[in-house]
Structures are given as C-alpha cells and as structure tokens.
Amino acid sequence: MQVRIVLSANTQRFDPAARSRATGFVIALLVLWPLLVWSQFYPASLFEARNLVAMGQFLGSFLPPDMSLEFLRYVMRSTIETVAIATSGMSLAFLIAVPLTMANTRALSIARIGPGPGWRISRVLHVILRGLLVALRGVPELVWALVFVRALGLGPAAGVLALAITYGGMLAKVYAEILESSDTEAARVLLQAGSGRTLALVYGLLPVAASEIVSYTVYRWECALRASVVMGFVGAGGLGQLMDQSMKMMNGGEAATILVVFVLLVLMADAVSAALRKGLA
Amino acid sequence: MSSKAALSLDHRALRICTKCLFAMALLATLVVGSFAYLSLGLERLFTIDAVRELARFLLSFFPPDVSSRYLGKTAKAALETLAVSAVGTLLAAAFALLLALPASGRYGSVLRGATRFVLNLLRSVPELIWAALMVLAAGLGPFAGTLALAAHTSGVLGRLFAEALENAPIAPAAALVEAGASPAPAFLYGTLPNVVPQFLSYSLYRWEINIRMAAILGFVGAGGLGQMLYFELSLLHQNQACTVIIAMLLLAALVDGASAMLRRRLTSA
C-alpha cells in the first residue's frame, strides 16, 4: 500500500487517485509517529558499541555448536520431554474439550428444538459456559505457565496444565464451530426423534465432521509443540528451559545446538502433521 | 449379481480397519508414554489439600489493584505494548513484501528457493526466542520486542504474500507491459491492486496475533505489559498481576475490534 502511494506521487500526472493517496499517507505518518515514540523505535541502538560487542560475542560463541556427547544427551532428554509435554497437554486438553463441546454445540442443544422443561436454566448455563471458554483461552498459555510455575514449582507439570487449559478452551470452541458448519440435519432429526446428545453427536455429526476435527487436532498438536518450547522459558521444562539457561549464561555454543535441534523438531512436526492431514483428507 | 455386490459392500463396511487400529494403538502408546516419561505426579493435585491450596492461590489474584496510580502505570505499559505490536507488524509487512517478490519466483528459481529458506528460518523460530536474542542485540526495552515480532512475522507474512503473488492473475500486468509500460509500473498498477486487499487482511490478522504476543514478550525483558506481569508475579503481587492480565485481555479485545473495523473499511474500498 505504502509503496504504491510513494511511487504514485512521482507519476502524479497519470494517477487520478494521487491526492487521496497522498492524504492517506500523511495521516498514516501522523498515526505512526507516536507509536514509534512509545515503542522506543531507535534502530541506532543496534549499532551502539555496547550492544554490538554483546551480540557479537554471543553470536561468535555460536560457532562451533556444542556437540559434546554429554550435552547432546541433555538436549536429547529435553527434546523428548518437550514432545511429551505437548502430547500430554494435548490429551488433557482433549479431555477438557469434549464435554465442553458437547455442552456448547448449538446443533446438539435439545432446548433449541423447542420449549421443554428447563430451557431457562439451559440458557443461563450456556452463557456461563461461553464465558468460561473465553476466560480459558483468553489468557495466553505463557501466562498460565508462569502462574502454574509459581504454584507448582519448576518443571513440566506447569507446562502440561497451561496447555491443557488454554488448548482445552480453544479446541472446544473450534470443535463446536466445525460441528455447526457441517451438515446438522441428521443430528436434528435424531434429537427430534428422542435420542440423547451423545448418540446425536456420534451418529449425526461425527460421520461428516470427523476428518476435519482430527485434522485440526493434529495441527493443534504441532502448535502445542512450539508452545511447549516457548513455555520452557518461564521454567516449564523441556528444550525451552535448557535454552533459557544457556542464554542466561551466554553460552552461545549450547544455544546454537538447541536452536538447530528446535528448528529440526518444528520442521519434523510440520512434515508429520502435513502427512497425517493429507492421509485423512 | 447385484445382491452379491451389495453383500460384498456390506462386508467391507463390517471389516475392521487394521490401519485405524494401528493408528489408535500408536496414539495410545504415545499418550501413555508421554505421561509415563514426565511422571508429572498430577495425582497430587487431586487431594483436597492441593485443590484448596490451588484455589486459594488463584483467588488471591482478586480483587485486582485499581488504585489510580497503578492504573496509570498499567495504561502506560499497555500503550507501549500496543505500539510494539503495531510497529512490529508494519515493519514485518514491509519486509515481507520485499522478500515476497523473489519468493514468488519473479527473479528465477534459485532466488525463489533461497528466499523461501530464509522465510522458513524466520518463521520457525518463535517470537519469544527472537525476543531473547534481540534483547542482546538492542538492549532491554520495547524496541527489542518490536524487532522480535518483525522477524517472526515477516517470515509468516512473506510466505503468505508470495503465495498471493503467485496466484494473482497475470493478465493486467501483461497488458500493461504489452502497452509499453516498464516492469515496475506494470507491477504497481497491474499486479499489486489485485493482491493488496489480501495483503491487508493477512497483516491485520497477524496484528491480532501480535498484540497477544507483544503482551508476553516482556517476560524476557522486551518491555510493556509482559515485563510488568513478570515482575509482579516474581514479587508475589497477585492483585497487581491481575490488573495487568485484565489489561492484556482488554487490549486484545480492543485490537480485535479495531482490526475488524479496518478490514471492513480497507478491503471493501
């Protein structure tokens, strides 16, 4: 957009929209100015001697990466821990999400078919439930992790719980959306004929929506893997915690090894997830 | 004949899917193995004492600190976070546009592969790790957060922009070139108008993600609300931490609203 504006000023004769574009550009600059001040935008600080030295020394110590057998064993153990945190967190999140989805999916709402006994209570419950879901996934997993590290101590438990809570809320929301956007006719007919929610879900909704739900879950597992590394930085175990320690001690060689392992792990998860989803489609 | 076909079909429906069974077994092993490996001791959470302790801890966050002095401090940090997210996303969009040109294969397949590799690298390192690196490069403060967001987001946006450019119709630019325009104006007036709405909507979408990221980048010293939250939680100031968390949620909701409004305004025009 901005590139277009700048160049259009040069070719003003040919551009009938030049005036409005120039005005837009000036307004954008006026809005941008305070933002730059607040964010302390100061590129020159990149070239200050103190920072150049610190970064140079750190980056210089990246090479060679630490390949000692002892450290590699540490990294290996942390990598497995990271994958385990993501997997456990996801399975707990799934356990949280299933009942929430069942309660939250409009297509499975018996009260919605017609006024029956208790529809008032059910409406109130729906509002409370939606609020709960927003609260669960509104607070970022890193904040939950930090809170749980304070409550449970350092280690993977905090990461697993933080993932379970945020991803539980997220999965419940997206599952409900997937179920609603698929064909809900069969479920409605089943409910009207007197079947319960579970049967309507299993025979009415899942046959059309199952592959999409599995594929989204696999994708989320991939995200959970990345998140579990990041949560390590606040002490929730895994590769992140190891990396945090190496960086605090300015040990570039170790940081480089971990960074390489991390990128490989993410690429691998990317490939596995893509292959699984392709197989499902 | 037809009944036979129906019979064999029925048969197939009843046959147990070995592939599915295998997948289920693999999944179960993975899940059980993960829990066993971590030995989380989550069962200790299910004693009455632990539940009471955890509930007490979570309840100690309320009520939030709403003294005007603290609210003022929070508002200042919120503005800093907002600025970090906006400037970071803008920088990323500009940088992504630069990288998307070679990544869309305009300058040959060698450059295409090389820039795609760079984009993947930028993208696969999370914002928080970028922030930890940038704090070293630019010193503590919001500028490090801005750079970190810009680095990760330009990887994400660059790939999306490149794909949009590859899928854009070639006829308008080709017509301009045939009419005698040089490549740059042909791109600016023939190709760009077709992809700008997409670029804008991708960038706004990333802004919504980045406001949430910017709020927590402070954990590694990159300023704003995150730095405040980390500080308060370290000192066990739960009520102050609660104020900051609420500010984060409000800020995210505000940006969602602003982004939806901008998207309607900019992409429809």
Chai-1 contact restraints between the chains, C-beta under 6 A:
chainA,res_idxA,chainB,res_idxB,connection_type,confidence,min_distance_angstrom,max_distance_angstrom,comment,restraint_id
A,M1,B,V196,contact,1.0,0.0,6.0,A-B,restraint_1
A,R4,B,L188,contact,1.0,0.0,6.0,A-B,restraint_2
A,R4,B,L192,contact,1.0,0.0,6.0,A-B,restraint_3
A,L7,B,L188,contact,1.0,0.0,6.0,A-B,restraint_4
A,L35,B,A83,contact,1.0,0.0,6.0,A-B,restraint_5
A,L35,B,A86,contact,1.0,0.0,6.0,A-B,restraint_6
A,L35,B,V87,contact,1.0,0.0,6.0,A-B,restraint_7
A,W38,B,L79,contact,1.0,0.0,6.0,A-B,restraint_8
A,W38,B,E80,contact,1.0,0.0,6.0,A-B,restraint_9
A,W38,B,A83,contact,1.0,0.0,6.0,A-B,restraint_10
A,S39,B,A83,contact,1.0,0.0,6.0,A-B,restraint_11
A,S39,B,V84,contact,1.0,0.0,6.0,A-B,restraint_12
A,S39,B,V87,contact,1.0,0.0,6.0,A-B,restraint_13
A,S39,B,P142,contact,1.0,0.0,6.0,A-B,restraint_14
A,S39,B,T146,contact,1.0,0.0,6.0,A-B,restraint_15
A,Q40,B,G141,contact,1.0,0.0,6.0,A-B,restraint_16
A,Q40,B,P142,contact,1.0,0.0,6.0,A-B,restraint_17
A,Q40,B,F143,contact,1.0,0.0,6.0,A-B,restraint_18
A,F41,B,V87,contact,1.0,0.0,6.0,A-B,restraint_19
A,Y42,B,F143,contact,1.0,0.0,6.0,A-B,restraint_20
A,S45,B,A138,contact,1.0,0.0,6.0,A-B,restraint_21
A,S45,B,G139,contact,1.0,0.0,6.0,A-B,restraint_22
A,L46,B,A138,contact,1.0,0.0,6.0,A-B,restraint_23
A,N51,B,A137,contact,1.0,0.0,6.0,A-B,restraint_24
A,N51,B,G139,contact,1.0,0.0,6.0,A-B,restraint_25
A,A54,B,L136,contact,1.0,0.0,6.0,A-B,restraint_26
A,M55,B,L136,contact,1.0,0.0,6.0,A-B,restraint_27
A,M55,B,A137,contact,1.0,0.0,6.0,A-B,restraint_28
A,F58,B,L136,contact,1.0,0.0,6.0,A-B,restraint_29
A,A84,B,S34,contact,1.0,0.0,6.0,A-B,restraint_30
A,A84,B,Y37,contact,1.0,0.0,6.0,A-B,restraint_31
A,A84,B,L38,contact,1.0,0.0,6.0,A-B,restraint_32
A,T87,B,L30,contact,1.0,0.0,6.0,A-B,restraint_33
A,T87,B,S34,contact,1.0,0.0,6.0,A-B,restraint_34
A,S88,B,S34,contact,1.0,0.0,6.0,A-B,restraint_35
A,S88,B,F35,contact,1.0,0.0,6.0,A-B,restraint_36
A,S91,B,V31,contact,1.0,0.0,6.0,A-B,restraint_37
A,G138,B,L249,contact,1.0,0.0,6.0,A-B,restraint_38
A,P140,B,R212,contact,1.0,0.0,6.0,A-B,restraint_39
A,P140,B,I216,contact,1.0,0.0,6.0,A-B,restraint_40
A,L142,B,I216,contact,1.0,0.0,6.0,A-B,restraint_41
A,L146,B,L233,contact,1.0,0.0,6.0,A-B,restraint_42
A,A151,B,F57,contact,1.0,0.0,6.0,A-B,restraint_43
A,P156,B,L38,contact,1.0,0.0,6.0,A-B,restraint_44
A,A157,B,L40,contact,1.0,0.0,6.0,A-B,restraint_45
A,R226,B,P126,contact,1.0,0.0,6.0,A-B,restraint_46
A,V230,B,P126,contact,1.0,0.0,6.0,A-B,restraint_47
A,V230,B,L128,contact,1.0,0.0,6.0,A-B,restraint_48
A,F233,B,L128,contact,1.0,0.0,6.0,A-B,restraint_49
A,M247,B,A132,contact,1.0,0.0,6.0,A-B,restraint_50
A,V263,B,S124,contact,1.0,0.0,6.0,A-B,restraint_51
A,V266,B,S124,contact,1.0,0.0,6.0,A-B,restraint_52
